[in-house]
Amino acid sequence: MEQNKLALIGSGATAIYLLKHIEDNLTVLRNHIHSITIFEKGGYMGTGMPYSPETTDVYNLANISSEEIPELPKSLGDWLREQDESFLSKLNVIEFPIDDSEVYSRLALGFYLQQQYQTLVHKLESAGIPVVQMIGVEVQDIEVVRDSKDVLLKCDNEIRYTFSKVVIATGHAWKEEDRPKNGYYGSPWPIQKIVPEVGEMYNFAIGTLGASLSAFDVVTSLAHRHGTFKKMKGKLQFELNSEAPNFKVVMHSAEGWLPHLQYEQEEPMRKIYRHTDRIEMLSILDTNGFLRIDTFFDTVCRNALIEAFEKDGLEKMASALKKNTFKFGDFVHMMTNDHEYSDSFEGMKKEMVTARDSVLYKRPIHWKETLDDLMYCLNFHAELLTAEDYLFFKKEVMSFLMNVIAALPLSSADILLALHDAGCIELMSGRVEVQEDASDEGKTAIKVDAKDGSSKIVQYTMFINCAGQKNMQLDDFPFVSLVRSGNLRKARAKIMEEKSLQKLQEILGDDAIFKDEKQNYMYTGGIDVDASYRIIGKDGTPNDTIMDITFTHTSGIRPYSYGLQACSATSKILVESWVLAAEEKTSFVADIENMTELFDDNEL
């Protein structure tokens, strides 16, 4: 690994952790990194889109506490305790003393991350690595220079920059266009676009597609501008402004679910091999080198979940898992039914008792924590799944998993329940399809298909898509020259059985199935990268000069990479692969043997 002029596209959380892990390994990397240039298209370096004043709102809460944030120069809790209370009040941090297990506003987290970013930049420069910060400069295209190892970045300032190594860490990107004339918004971001002007209110029902954390950001931003929250006898209540008597938010959820609630954890940091080790993982691969999902469930998950349920006193679940005939799909079905209520808000009230008890008295809910660790482990081996198993994981497991693990902070749940008691929020189940041709002027029409087979058309003056980012298609990759030149290819999973081919085509459509070198594949979404995040070209060769650690680009390979812990783990994997390449003076081989050793050695 020679001295590299390194370019980092993006300055959000993943980029911050990349800088942190470079700084941790300066003993080796100091002589291999000539300089670092960081490109940030926004107006704030080091905050990241979810936490930037350009995109979020003072009322939007983060869903991660200080004790869950991977190590940075200073913890969130310590940073908050150092700030002036008048400054914190502007960030909606108004309860003291600061608690390391509490969640605070997204803005507070953004300013904290920015300070850590600045500290790391200073440390790197003090160690002799120049850091150039290109704020407000958007990289529009990337080209691999022919017959050279150089990479060319084309930017919106009409200047071209040449680097020897490029890391893409662009984070979230919302591509669907808004149609404000019809009151339709392809995403809630930036949140300012859906907030009424000062002195104005929305005297009508507002629809959201989704009942996830993004939908709750919409709810909190709008509710605080249409009424007042007060605590009466220890319970939060909402009083609607009399000037907007028809204000209401209607959240549309296919299954009619609200997320599980925040819970106490015994080990807040996820670990790939908490319930297994690399030797066992290697031993359960089949003769073709695949990790079959039922084998993973039986060997790694079953006993860990039994132990967790027994710790939680949930003997019914533990007993079911002790039956060898009880498989992964049965587990998902059982746990889904346990969380399914005829009235989701009443279900939330019921779960609130357990969740508050867990957090207040530091009583972990072991099964949720264990499940998160197990799926985190599976995520970092997902390239070993067959197409059949990958589809099961995405279709059956992920929707249930995100509902459980993307835990709603208790303070957010209090707001939801107060709004529900005031008649200002409701949840409508059924699959939603936007009806562009059926919309009246100034409105958006949606078709709602209920579970009982019935359907209806609903019109909204404002409708906001909060369903999150879909898997990026290769044609949507932001740096088109890499696609056109063949330096990228589709992420994929092998279809093992010929009889699966027709079924997969029926479920996914012909576009999701393709053949390469006489092998049938399922397109898993996004771009193909190897396990150390080097992009892979059409010829199947990893590119040593361009890495992509953007989750929305690599979700086809790493489908369960969410939150700051995944930001840290992903960037650490990349940096450790550089360290090994530098020490061995050769290109790193990201095969299963080396990767499991890397995970194990670094306690990821």
C-alpha positions in Angstrom: 0.0 0.0 0.0 1.8 3.1 -1.3 1.3 6.7 -0.1 -2.2 7.6 -1.2 -4.0 10.8 -1.8 -7.3 9.8 -0.2 -10.7 11.3 -1.1 -13.7 10.9 1.2 -17.0 11.7 -0.4 -19.3 12.6 2.4 -18.7 13.8 6.0 -21.5 12.1 7.9 -21.3 9.4 10.6 -19.7 6.7 8.5 -17.0 9.2 7.3 -16.4 10.3 10.9 -15.8 6.7 12.1 -13.5 6.2 9.1 -11.4 9.1 10.3 -11.5 7.7 13.8 -10.3 4.3 12.8 -7.5 5.8 10.6 -6.4 7.8 13.6 -6.4 4.7 15.7 -4.1 3.0 13.2 -1.6 5.8 12.5 1.4 3.7 13.5 0.8 1.7 10.4 -1.1 4.1 8.1 0.9 7.3 8.7 3.4 6.3 6.0 0.6 5.2 3.6 -1.7 8.1 3.5 -0.3 11.3 2.0 -3.4 13.5 2.5 -7.2 13.3 3.0 -9.7 15.5 1.1 -13.2 15.4 2.4 -16.1 16.5 0.1 -19.4 17.6 1.7 -22.1 18.9 -0.6 -24.1 20.4 2.3 -23.4 23.4 4.4 -22.3 21.5 7.5 -19.3 19.3 7.8 -19.5 16.3 10.1 -23.2 16.2 11.0 -24.7 13.8 8.6 -28.1 14.2 6.9 -30.3 12.8 9.8 -28.8 15.2 12.3 -28.2 18.4 10.2 -29.9 21.7 10.8 -30.5 21.7 7.1 -32.7 18.6 7.2 -34.0 17.9 10.7 -36.1 19.8 13.3 -35.6 20.7 16.9 -38.5 18.4 17.9 -37.1 15.3 16.1 -35.6 12.8 18.5 -32.7 10.5 17.9 -33.2 6.9 18.7 -29.8 6.1 20.2 -28.4 7.0 23.6 -24.9 7.9 24.6 -24.1 4.5 25.9 -25.1 2.9 22.6 -22.8 5.2 20.4 -19.5 3.6 19.5 -16.4 5.2 20.9 -15.4 8.7 19.6 -13.0 11.2 21.2 -15.7 12.1 23.7 -19.1 10.5 24.6 -22.4 12.2 23.8 -23.2 12.4 27.5 -19.9 14.0 28.5 -20.2 16.5 25.6 -23.8 17.5 26.6 -22.7 17.9 30.2 -20.1 20.4 29.1 -22.5 22.6 27.1 -24.2 25.7 28.4 -27.9 25.1 29.3 -29.0 28.1 27.2 -27.4 26.5 24.1 -28.9 23.1 24.9 -32.4 24.6 25.2 -32.1 25.7 21.6 -31.5 22.0 20.8 -34.6 21.0 22.8 -32.4 19.5 25.5 -34.3 20.7 28.6 -34.2 17.9 31.1 -31.3 17.7 33.5 -29.1 16.1 34.7 -28.0 14.5 31.5 -28.5 10.7 31.4 -26.3 8.4 29.3 -29.2 6.1 28.8 -31.6 8.8 27.6 -32.2 9.8 24.0 -31.9 13.5 22.9 -32.8 15.5 19.9 -31.3 14.8 16.5 -29.9 18.3 16.4 -28.0 17.7 19.6 -26.6 14.5 18.2 -25.6 16.4 15.0 -23.7 19.1 16.8 -22.0 16.5 18.9 -20.9 14.5 15.9 -19.6 17.7 14.3 -17.4 18.4 17.3 -16.0 14.8 17.2 -15.3 15.3 13.5 -13.4 18.5 14.1 -11.4 16.8 16.9 -10.4 13.9 14.7 -9.4 16.3 11.8 -7.2 18.2 14.3 -5.7 14.9 15.5 -4.9 13.7 12.0 -3.3 17.0 11.0 -1.3 17.1 14.2 0.0 13.6 13.3 1.2 15.0 9.9 -1.6 14.1 7.6 -3.1 17.2 5.9 -6.9 17.2 5.8 -8.6 19.4 3.1 -12.2 20.2 3.7 -14.4 20.9 0.7 -17.6 22.2 2.1 -20.5 22.9 -0.2 -18.9 21.0 -3.1 -20.8 18.1 -4.7 -19.0 15.3 -6.4 -21.0 14.7 -9.5 -19.1 11.9 -11.2 -16.2 9.5 -10.7 -13.9 8.2 -13.5 -11.2 5.6 -13.4 -8.3 7.0 -15.4 -7.4 4.5 -18.1 -4.0 2.9 -17.9 -3.5 4.5 -14.5 -4.3 3.8 -10.9 -5.7 7.3 -10.5 -9.3 8.2 -9.9 -10.8 11.5 -11.3 -13.6 13.3 -9.4 -15.8 15.8 -11.3 -17.4 18.4 -9.0 -20.1 21.0 -9.3 -17.5 23.8 -9.0 -16.3 22.8 -12.5 -12.9 21.6 -11.1 -11.6 18.1 -11.5 -9.5 16.4 -8.7 -7.3 13.4 -9.0 -6.8 10.9 -6.2 -5.2 7.5 -5.7 -7.9 6.2 -3.4 -11.5 7.1 -3.1 -14.0 6.2 -0.4 -17.7 6.8 -1.1 -19.7 7.6 2.1 -22.6 9.7 0.8 -25.2 8.5 3.2 -28.9 9.0 2.6 -30.2 10.3 -0.8 -33.9 10.9 -1.5 -34.5 10.6 -5.2 -38.3 10.6 -5.5 -39.5 13.9 -6.6 -42.0 16.0 -4.6 -45.3 17.1 -6.2 -46.2 20.0 -3.9 -49.1 21.1 -6.2 -50.8 17.8 -5.2 -49.5 17.9 -1.7 -47.3 14.9 -2.3 -43.8 14.6 -0.8 -41.5 11.8 -1.8 -39.7 11.9 1.6 -40.0 14.0 4.8 -36.6 15.5 4.2 -35.7 18.2 4.6 -38.4 18.4 7.3 -38.7 22.2 6.8 -40.6 21.7 3.5 -43.6 20.1 5.2 -43.8 22.5 8.2 -46.4 25.4 7.9 -45.3 29.0 7.7 -45.1 30.9 11.0 -48.6 31.9 11.9 -50.2 29.3 9.6 -51.7 25.8 10.4 -53.0 22.8 8.6 -56.7 22.4 9.3 -57.0 19.0 7.5 -55.8 15.4 7.8 -52.3 14.6 6.7 -51.3 11.1 5.5 -48.0 9.3 5.9 -46.9 6.2 4.1 -45.3 4.2 6.9 -45.5 4.3 10.6 -41.7 4.1 11.2 -39.3 6.5 12.9 -39.4 8.8 9.9 -43.2 9.1 10.2 -42.8 10.0 13.9 -40.5 12.8 12.9 -43.3 14.2 10.8 -45.7 13.7 13.7 -43.6 15.5 16.2 -42.7 18.4 13.9 -46.4 19.0 13.0 -48.0 18.3 16.3 -45.8 20.9 18.1 -47.0 23.5 15.7 -50.7 22.6 16.0 -51.1 22.4 19.8 -49.5 22.2 23.1 -48.1 19.2 25.2 -48.5 19.4 28.9 -47.9 16.9 31.7 -50.9 16.4 34.0 -50.5 14.1 37.0 -47.4 12.5 35.4 -49.1 11.8 32.0 -48.4 13.7 28.8 -51.5 15.3 27.3 -52.1 17.2 24.0 -54.3 20.2 23.6 -55.2 20.9 20.0 -55.1 24.6 18.8 -58.7 25.8 18.3 -57.6 27.4 15.0 -57.0 23.9 13.5 -59.8 21.7 14.8 -59.5 19.3 11.8 -55.7 18.7 12.2 -54.9 15.0 12.3 -52.1 12.7 11.1 -53.2 9.3 9.5 -50.3 6.9 9.4 -50.6 4.1 6.8 -48.9 0.8 7.6 -49.3 -2.4 5.5 -49.5 -4.6 8.6 -51.0 -2.0 10.9 -48.0 -2.2 13.2 -46.4 0.4 15.5 -42.7 -0.2 16.4 -41.6 -1.9 19.5 -40.4 0.4 22.3 -37.0 1.4 23.6 -35.6 -1.2 26.0 -32.7 -1.7 28.4 -29.8 -3.7 27.2 -27.2 -5.8 29.0 -24.7 -5.1 26.2 -25.6 -2.0 24.3 -22.9 -2.6 21.7 -23.6 -5.2 19.0 -21.0 -7.9 18.4 -20.8 -10.2 15.3 -19.6 -13.2 17.2 -21.3 -12.8 20.6 -23.3 -16.0 20.2 -20.9 -18.0 18.0 -17.3 -17.8 16.7 -15.5 -17.9 13.4 -14.7 -21.6 13.7 -18.4 -22.5 14.1 -19.4 -20.2 11.3 -16.9 -21.8 9.0 -18.0 -25.2 10.0 -21.7 -24.7 9.1 -21.0 -23.7 5.5 -22.3 -26.4 3.1 -20.1 -28.2 0.5 -20.7 -25.3 -2.0 -19.6 -22.7 0.5 -23.1 -21.4 1.3 -24.5 -20.5 4.7 -28.0 -22.0 4.7 -30.4 -19.9 6.8 -32.0 -22.9 8.5 -28.6 -24.2 9.5 -27.7 -20.8 10.9 -30.9 -20.7 12.9 -30.6 -24.2 14.3 -26.9 -24.0 15.1 -26.4 -20.3 16.2 -29.8 -18.8 17.0 -31.9 -21.5 18.7 -30.0 -22.0 21.9 -29.1 -18.3 22.3 -32.8 -17.4 21.9 -34.0 -20.1 24.3 -31.6 -18.8 27.0 -32.7 -15.2 26.4 -36.4 -16.1 26.6 -35.9 -18.1 29.8 -34.0 -15.1 31.3 -37.1 -12.9 30.4 -39.5 -15.5 31.9 -41.1 -16.2 28.6 -41.3 -20.0 28.9 -43.9 -20.3 26.1 -41.4 -19.0 23.5 -38.5 -21.0 25.0 -40.5 -24.2 24.9 -41.5 -23.6 21.2 -37.9 -23.2 20.3 -36.9 -26.4 22.0 -38.8 -28.3 19.3 -36.5 -29.2 16.4 -39.4 -28.9 14.0 -39.9 -25.2 15.0 -38.0 -23.2 12.3 -37.0 -19.6 11.6 -40.3 -18.9 9.8 -42.3 -20.3 12.7 -40.3 -18.0 15.1 -41.1 -14.9 13.0 -44.8 -15.9 12.8 -45.0 -16.5 16.6 -43.3 -13.2 17.6 -45.4 -11.3 15.0 -48.6 -12.6 16.4 -47.5 -11.7 19.9 -47.1 -8.1 18.9 -50.3 -7.9 16.8 -53.2 -6.0 18.4 -56.6 -5.2 17.1 -55.8 -1.6 18.3 -52.1 -0.9 17.9 -52.3 2.2 20.2 -53.8 0.1 23.0 -51.1 -2.5 22.4 -48.5 0.3 22.7 -50.0 1.3 26.1 -49.7 -2.3 27.2 -46.1 -2.6 26.0 -45.3 0.8 27.6 -45.6 -0.7 31.1 -42.9 -3.4 30.4 -40.7 -1.0 28.4 -40.8 1.7 31.1 -40.1 -0.8 33.8 -37.1 -2.2 31.7 -35.5 1.3 31.2 -36.3 2.7 34.7 -35.1 -0.3 36.7 -32.3 -1.3 34.2 -34.0 -4.6 33.5 -32.8 -5.9 30.1 -35.2 -7.5 27.6 -32.8 -10.2 26.6 -34.6 -11.7 23.6 -34.7 -8.4 21.7 -31.0 -7.8 22.4 -30.1 -11.4 21.5 -32.1 -11.3 18.2 -30.3 -8.0 17.3 -26.9 -9.6 17.8 -27.8 -12.7 15.9 -29.1 -10.8 12.9 -26.0 -8.5 13.1 -23.9 -11.6 12.8 -26.0 -12.8 9.8 -25.7 -9.4 8.1 -21.9 -9.7 8.0 -22.1 -13.1 6.3 -25.1 -12.3 4.0 -23.1 -12.7 0.8 -22.9 -16.4 1.7 -26.7 -16.8 1.5 -28.4 -18.5 -1.5 -31.0 -16.4 -3.4 -33.7 -18.5 -1.9 -32.6 -17.9 1.7 -31.8 -14.2 1.0 -35.4 -13.6 -0.2 -36.8 -15.3 2.9 -34.6 -13.1 5.0 -35.7 -9.9 3.2 -39.4 -10.7 2.9 -40.1 -12.6 6.1 -37.5 -11.6 8.6 -36.5 -8.0 7.8 -40.0 -6.4 8.2 -40.5 -8.1 11.5 -36.9 -7.3 12.6 -37.0 -3.6 11.8 -40.3 -3.3 13.7 -38.6 -4.9 16.8 -35.1 -3.4 16.6 -35.8 0.2 15.3 -37.1 0.8 18.8 -39.2 3.9 19.5 -37.9 6.1 22.3 -40.4 6.2 25.3 -40.6 10.0 25.0 -41.8 9.6 21.4 -44.3 6.9 22.5 -45.7 9.4 25.1 -46.2 11.9 22.3 -48.0 9.4 20.1 -50.3 8.2 22.9 -51.1 11.8 23.9 -52.1 12.6 20.3 -54.1 9.4 20.1 -56.0 10.3 23.3 -56.7 13.7 21.8 -58.0 12.2 18.6 -55.3 13.7 16.5 -53.6 10.6 15.2 -54.7 7.2 13.8 -53.2 4.2 12.1 -54.7 2.6 9.0 -53.6 -0.8 8.0 -53.4 -2.0 4.4 -51.1 -1.8 1.4 -51.0 1.7 -0.2 -50.7 2.6 -3.9 -50.6 6.3 -4.9 -53.2 7.0 -7.6 -51.7 9.8 -9.7 -54.6 9.9 -12.2 -57.3 9.7 -9.6 -56.2 12.7 -7.6 -58.4 15.8 -7.4 -56.7 19.1 -8.0 -54.5 20.0 -5.1 -54.7 16.6 -3.6 -53.1 13.1 -3.6 -55.3 10.0 -3.9 -54.2 6.7 -2.5 -55.7 3.2 -2.9 -55.7 1.2 0.4 -56.0 -2.6 0.0 -57.0 -4.1 3.3 -56.2 -7.6 4.5 -59.9 -8.7 4.1 -59.6 -8.0 0.4 -61.6 -4.8 0.4 -60.1 -1.5 -1.0 -60.9 2.2 -0.9 -59.7 5.5 -2.2 -58.6 8.1 0.2 -57.6 11.7 -0.7 -55.2 13.9 1.2 -54.3 17.6 0.9 -50.8 16.5 2.1 -49.4 13.0 1.8 -45.8 12.2 2.8 -43.8 9.1 1.9 -42.1 8.0 5.1 -41.4 4.4 3.9 -37.7 4.9 3.9 -35.2 4.4 1.1 -35.7 1.4 -1.2 -32.8 -0.6 -2.5 -31.0 1.5 -5.0 -30.9 0.2 -8.6 -27.7 0.1 -10.5 -29.0 2.6 -13.0 -29.6 5.0 -10.1 -26.0 5.0 -8.9 -25.0 8.6 -8.6 -21.6 8.4 -10.3 -22.7 7.2 -13.8 -19.2 6.9 -15.3 -18.4 4.0 -13.0 -21.5 2.1 -14.3 -20.9 2.9 -18.0 -17.3 1.9 -17.8 -18.1 -1.5 -16.3 -16.4 -0.7 -13.0 -19.6 -1.7 -11.2 -21.9 -4.6 -11.3 -25.2 -5.6 -9.7 -25.2 -7.1 -6.2 -26.3 -10.7 -6.4 -27.2 -14.0 -4.8 -26.9 -17.4 -6.5 -30.1 -19.3 -7.3 -29.2 -22.8 -6.2 -32.2 -24.8 -7.5 -33.6 -24.6 -11.1 -37.1 -25.1 -9.6 -36.7 -21.9 -7.7 -36.2 -19.9 -10.8 -39.8 -19.6 -11.9 -41.1 -18.9 -8.4 -38.5 -16.1 -7.9 -39.5 -14.6 -11.3 -43.2 -14.7 -10.3 -42.4 -12.9 -7.0 -39.8 -10.4 -8.1 -40.3 -10.0 -11.8 -38.0 -10.8 -14.7 -35.8 -7.8 -14.1 -34.6 -9.2 -10.7 -33.3 -12.4 -12.3 -30.3 -12.5 -14.5 -27.6 -14.9 -15.8 -23.9 -14.4 -15.6 -21.4 -17.1 -16.8 -24.2 -19.6 -17.1 -25.2 -19.1 -13.4 -28.6 -17.8 -12.5 -28.6 -14.9 -10.0 -31.2 -12.8 -8.1 -30.5 -9.1 -8.0 -30.4 -8.1 -4.4 -30.3 -4.4 -5.0 -27.5 -1.8 -5.1 -24.0 -2.5 -6.2 -21.7 -5.4 -5.6 -18.8 -4.9 -3.2 -16.5 -7.4 -1.6 -16.5 -8.0 2.1 -13.9 -5.2 2.6 -16.2 -2.8 0.6 -14.1 -2.6 -2.6 -16.4 -2.1 -5.6 -16.6 -5.1 -8.0 -16.5 -4.6 -11.8 -18.3 -6.5 -14.5 -15.3 -8.9 -14.7 -15.7 -9.8 -11.0 -12.5 -8.1 -9.9 -12.5 -5.9 -6.8 -11.1 -2.4 -7.4 -8.3 -1.5 -5.0 -8.8 2.2 -5.5 -12.5 2.8 -5.0 -14.5 1.6 -1.9 -18.1 2.3 -1.1 -19.4 2.2 2.5 -22.7 3.9 1.8 -25.4 1.6 3.2 -28.0 2.6 0.6 -25.5 1.5 -2.1 -24.4 -1.8 -0.4 -27.6 -3.0 1.2 -27.8 -5.9 -1.3 -24.7 -7.3 0.3 -25.2 -6.0 3.9 -29.0 -5.8 4.3 -29.0 -5.2 8.1 -26.6 -2.3 8.5 -28.4 0.4 10.4 -27.4 3.1 12.9 -24.1 4.4 14.2 -22.8 1.0 15.3 -22.9 -0.2 11.8 -21.3 3.0 10.6 -18.4 2.3 13.0 -18.1 -1.4 12.1 -18.2 -0.9 8.4 -15.5 1.8 8.4 -13.4 -0.3 10.8 -13.6 -3.3 8.5 -12.4 -1.1 5.6 -9.5 0.5 7.6 -8.4 -2.9 9.1 -8.2 -4.3 5.5 -5.9 -1.4 4.7 -3.7 -2.1 7.7 -3.4 -5.8 6.8 -2.5 -4.9 3.2 0.1 -2.4 4.4 1.7 -4.9 6.9 1.7 -7.7 4.3 2.7 -5.4 1.4 0.1 -7.0 -0.8 -3.6 -6.5 -1.8 -6.0 -7.8 0.9 -8.0 -10.9 -0.1 -11.5 -10.5 1.3 -12.4 -14.2 1.3 -14.4 -15.9 4.1 -11.3 -17.1 5.9 -9.7 -13.7 6.1 -12.9 -11.8 6.9 -13.9 -14.0 9.8 -10.4 -13.7 11.2 -10.6 -9.9 10.8 -14.0 -9.8 12.6 -12.6 -12.0 15.3 -9.3 -10.2 15.8 -11.0 -6.8 16.1 -13.9 -8.0 18.2 -16.3 -6.5 15.8 
